[in-house]
Amino acid sequence: MLEDEYDKTRRRLPRHLRPAPAPERPFAFTIRPAQDRDIADIREIYNYYVTNSVVTFDEKPWKMVQWREKFAHLAKLGMPFLVAESPTGQILGYALVQPWKPKSAYRYTVEDSIYLGQAAAGKGLGSALLKALLEACQEVGIREVVAAISDKGADASIRLHEKFGFTEVGRMGRVGFKFNRWLGVVYLQKSIPKRRKRPVAG
Ligand SMILES: CC(C)(COP(=O)(O)OP(=O)(O)OC[C@H]1O[C@@H](n2cnc3c(N)ncnc32)[C@H](O)[C@@H]1OP(=O)(O)O)[C@@H](O)C(=O)NCCC(=O)NCCS
């Protein structure tokens, strides 16, 4: 045995004396309304998908000022905008709705948008955020939610929406062109029942 090999063996503690590996932390989060201070994290989460995927048809990363304007606009309209935060204060993902179209007769209809940081995907957070978002929509009287989803690379999003009762209402082919390929859009829609008024006590 060479001298350095001997040293390595000698320094290794017997199994019963080795410290136990740190237990894996459970995936924990809280969901709350987005605030101004979350905008930088939200931007970073979104821009990852702008730069690396076709799940959004944006091609240029969003600037802080664009997100600030969007945040202020949605807040003014009273549109639900939620974030999921880890116990250490990291923003893991967000979910928002925005008006489906600006014309006034569309006022009860919104389009949703959910994005998670890569490390937070596939662990049930999307489901938790969409559930909370739909509840928040009901609270403010929204009646129809539309999801406009890329027909490429967005299987998780389609599955997530179907799981919450969204049904496909239409498709458009070849309406987007990103990374040198044509993309279509799948539209899913869900109706939200009117919020039940609390029974008057007594
Ligand atoms: C779409 C997204 C929000 C889903 O959130 P998530 O936390 O990964 O989803 P969940 O773990 O809650 O899973 C929801 C359902 O989708 C399924 N699913 C998750 N990842 C999937 C994948 N890659 N392909 C197919 N189905 C998938 C799950 O199995 C689950 O269905 P089940 O309960 O019947 O098993 C998340 O993956 C994400 O941020 N993706 C990138 C951004 C994006 O596509 N946003 C939507 C733009 S329209």
The ligand as an SDF file (V2000), in Angstrom:
LIG
                    3D

 48 50  0  0  0  0  0  0  0  0999 V2000
  -46.3650   24.0590  -16.0150 C   0  0  0  0  0  0  0  0  0  0  0  0
  -45.9140   24.1070  -14.5610 C   0  0  0  0  0  0  0  0  0  0  0  0
  -46.4260   25.3920  -13.9260 C   0  0  0  0  0  0  0  0  0  0  0  0
  -46.5430   22.9000  -13.8340 C   0  0  0  0  0  0  0  0  0  0  0  0
  -46.2070   22.9300  -12.4690 O   0  0  0  0  0  0  0  0  0  0  0  0
  -45.6210   21.6410  -11.7340 P   0  0  0  0  0  0  0  0  0  0  0  0
  -45.4210   21.9350  -10.3040 O   0  0  0  0  0  0  0  0  0  0  0  0
  -44.4790   21.1570  -12.5160 O   0  0  0  0  0  0  0  0  0  0  0  0
  -46.8620   20.6540  -11.8860 O   0  0  0  0  0  0  0  0  0  0  0  0
  -47.3640   19.6130  -10.8020 P   0  0  0  0  0  0  0  0  0  0  0  0
  -46.1910   18.9200  -10.1880 O   0  0  0  0  0  0  0  0  0  0  0  0
  -48.3370   20.2820   -9.8940 O   0  0  0  0  0  0  0  0  0  0  0  0
  -48.1250   18.5770  -11.7450 O   0  0  0  0  0  0  0  0  0  0  0  0
  -49.3490   18.8820  -12.3520 C   0  0  0  0  0  0  0  0  0  0  0  0
  -49.7240   17.7210  -13.2720 C   0  0  0  0  0  0  0  0  0  0  0  0
  -48.9000   17.7640  -14.4320 O   0  0  0  0  0  0  0  0  0  0  0  0
  -48.1900   16.5400  -14.5750 C   0  0  0  0  0  0  0  0  0  0  0  0
  -46.8530   16.8650  -15.0820 N   0  0  0  0  0  0  0  0  0  0  0  0
  -45.8750   17.5140  -14.4250 C   0  0  0  0  0  0  0  0  0  0  0  0
  -44.8000   17.6540  -15.2290 N   0  0  0  0  0  0  0  0  0  0  0  0
  -45.1420   17.0600  -16.4100 C   0  0  0  0  0  0  0  0  0  0  0  0
  -44.4730   16.9030  -17.6520 C   0  0  0  0  0  0  0  0  0  0  0  0
  -43.2270   17.3760  -17.8360 N   0  0  0  0  0  0  0  0  0  0  0  0
  -45.1270   16.2750  -18.6610 N   0  0  0  0  0  0  0  0  0  0  0  0
  -46.3940   15.8080  -18.4950 C   0  0  0  0  0  0  0  0  0  0  0  0
  -47.0900   15.9540  -17.3390 N   0  0  0  0  0  0  0  0  0  0  0  0
  -46.4620   16.5660  -16.3150 C   0  0  0  0  0  0  0  0  0  0  0  0
  -48.1380   15.9370  -13.1910 C   0  0  0  0  0  0  0  0  0  0  0  0
  -47.9640   14.5420  -13.2190 O   0  0  0  0  0  0  0  0  0  0  0  0
  -49.4680   16.3700  -12.6190 C   0  0  0  0  0  0  0  0  0  0  0  0
  -50.5170   15.5440  -13.0570 O   0  0  0  0  0  0  0  0  0  0  0  0
  -51.0940   14.3870  -12.0680 P   0  0  0  0  0  0  0  0  0  0  0  0
  -51.4450   15.0740  -10.7680 O   0  0  0  0  0  0  0  0  0  0  0  0
  -52.2510   13.8680  -12.8130 O   0  0  0  0  0  0  0  0  0  0  0  0
  -49.9610   13.4130  -11.8890 O   0  0  0  0  0  0  0  0  0  0  0  0
  -44.3690   24.0020  -14.3870 C   0  0  0  0  0  0  0  0  0  0  0  0
  -43.9220   22.7700  -14.8490 O   0  0  0  0  0  0  0  0  0  0  0  0
  -43.6330   25.1100  -15.1140 C   0  0  0  0  0  0  0  0  0  0  0  0
  -43.3960   26.1540  -14.5650 O   0  0  0  0  0  0  0  0  0  0  0  0
  -43.2630   24.8490  -16.3880 N   0  0  0  0  0  0  0  0  0  0  0  0
  -42.5390   25.7860  -17.1980 C   0  0  0  0  0  0  0  0  0  0  0  0
  -43.3210   27.0390  -17.4980 C   0  0  0  0  0  0  0  0  0  0  0  0
  -44.6290   26.7720  -18.1900 C   0  0  0  0  0  0  0  0  0  0  0  0
  -44.7350   25.9210  -19.0790 O   0  0  0  0  0  0  0  0  0  0  0  0
  -45.6400   27.5390  -17.7790 N   0  0  0  0  0  0  0  0  0  0  0  0
  -46.9350   27.4880  -18.3760 C   0  0  0  0  0  0  0  0  0  0  0  0
  -46.9960   28.4330  -19.5160 C   0  0  0  0  0  0  0  0  0  0  0  0
  -48.5870   28.3090  -20.3250 S   0  0  0  0  0  0  0  0  0  0  0  0
  1  2  1  0
  2  3  1  0
  2  4  1  0
  2 36  1  0
  4  5  1  0
  5  6  1  0
  6  7  2  0
  6  8  1  0
  6  9  1  0
  9 10  1  0
 10 11  2  0
 10 12  1  0
 10 13  1  0
 13 14  1  0
 14 15  1  0
 15 16  1  0
 15 30  1  0
 16 17  1  0
 17 18  1  0
 17 28  1  0
 18 19  1  0
 18 27  1  0
 19 20  2  0
 20 21  1  0
 21 22  1  0
 21 27  2  0
 22 23  1  0
 22 24  2  0
 24 25  1  0
 25 26  2  0
 26 27  1  0
 28 29  1  0
 28 30  1  0
 30 31  1  0
 31 32  1  0
 32 33  2  0
 32 34  1  0
 32 35  1  0
 36 37  1  0
 36 38  1  0
 38 39  2  0
 38 40  1  0
 40 41  1  0
 41 42  1  0
 42 43  1  0
 43 44  2  0
 43 45  1  0
 45 46  1  0
 46 47  1  0
 47 48  1  0
M  END
$$$$
